[in-house]
Amino acid sequence: MNHDARRRTILGLGTALAGAALLPAAAHAAASRGTFPKGFLWGAAIAGHQAEGDNVASDAWLLENIQPTEFKEPSGAAVDHYRLYDRDIATLASLGLNTFRFSVEWARVEPVEGMFSVAALEHYRDVLLSCRRHKVKAMVSFNHFVTPAWFAARGGWEADDSAQLYARYCDKVARHLGDLIDYATTFNEPNLPRLLFGIPGPLSGMADNPRMKEMLAKAGQLAGTGKWSSWIFGDFAKIEAGLLKGHAAAYQAIKAVRPQLPVGFSIAIADDQAVDGGEAMRDRKRAIAYEPWFRAIAEHGDFIGVQTYTRELIGPDGVRPPPKDATFTSAHMEYYPQALEATIRYTAQHVKVPIYVTENGMSTDDDSQRIAYIRSAVGGVANCLKDGIPVKSYIHWSLLDNFEWIFGYGPHYGLIAVDRATMKRTVKPSARVLGQIARANGIAA
């Protein structure tokens, strides 16, 4: 698979997943209408590294700025959310949304191993106080992919003591910020490597990609340790083992400080559909990508976050491409908002904790397409609620058009556009539509 195709596929399945014509209205019609439960969370999300800018002590920053690199462009100033957070939260609240999901950046809080920045912790306390002022619930991810560069240079999640180091950081954050956090997740999409690479498909050979190996070798050389592991760049099996231990340790550390704080994690999950006798391969993928995390949430977790963007067709030989007549988003993934209802139902069969939709959305420059996507996806949530599935939120990805990892600033997932030359924000019609749904706490007929 060529480099550009691999990039497209990672974004389509991962993010967290040519602008196409709007599908016929009937295809978008939500199956259910009506009022959502009292206290339902309507919100939008960002991630620190993708929105804040200048996260210079992070592993991602180094990888973006070396050669060779898998990144199309560096994050740089991102969309300046570190400075403009209060304005962004105020806009979210003014739309009618009641929940803001964001991440605390470990690399800012502990830029050097064992040295914690009070200034960074106080900044995030200001962000949380802004949420309080604007009457917005705060859902905080303690880690959204990015780690400190020093952590990656010691082997990242592959290192034997990674869980202890992460738990130490979580303890610091919980003690400084925990009284202002409403919901916490230890990790964002910790299962992503297994989702992308677990079964035969266009990405299954990425671990042997010479360019990626050269990038990691260069990072290790620059770090002075000769090794580097971070996010989806490393030994996937070892990374998964470290993340599973890290979640358990982080959950215990956070609960030790604030026992009543709901703590879980969010997983990436596609609507896996077996085709042409692909049931066994589909079940194999599910066993690899999801089941370890379903077991983990049963042992240490108060809720699970579901993050869905599209479906995946699976034949007996592995992942299949979308149908020839499929409509695609600008991130070259199939437009398929019905996927969210399917993944909620599947998750509900395997967990006993409440389900929060912590990410759902699409990349497009046709905002009418995003509006249709939102209405259809929210309709699917309504269907699940009518059947008694304990869904507690719909949080859209993303609040802002921002940095989309190896794809740079090309994909546009945001409810709010950002002119990166001036950092001016422009609210899109889709943001107002989601806000109207939130204010009504339901979908109008």
ABEGO torsion letter per residue (X at the ends): XBAAAAAAAAAAAABXXXBBBBBBAAAABBABBEBBBBGBBBBBBBBAAAAAEGBAABAAAAAAABOBBABABBAEAEAGAAAAAAAAAAAAAAAGBABBBBBBBAAAABABBGBBBAAAAAAAAAAAAAAAAAGBBBBBBABBGBBBAAAAAAGEAABAAAAAAAAAAAAAAAAAAAAABABBBABBGAAAAAAAAABBEAAAAAAABAAAAAAAAAAAAAAGAGBBBBEABEBAAAAAAAAAAAAAAAAAAAAAABAABBBBBBBBBBBBBBBGGAAAAAAAAAAAAAAAAAAAAAABEABBBBBBABBBBBBAAEBBBBBAABBBBAAGBBBBAAAAAAAAAAAAAABABBBBBABBEBBBABAAAAAAAAAAAAAAAAAAAAAGBBBABBBBOBABBBBBEAAEAABBABABBBBAAAGBBBBBAAAAAAAAAAAAGEBBX
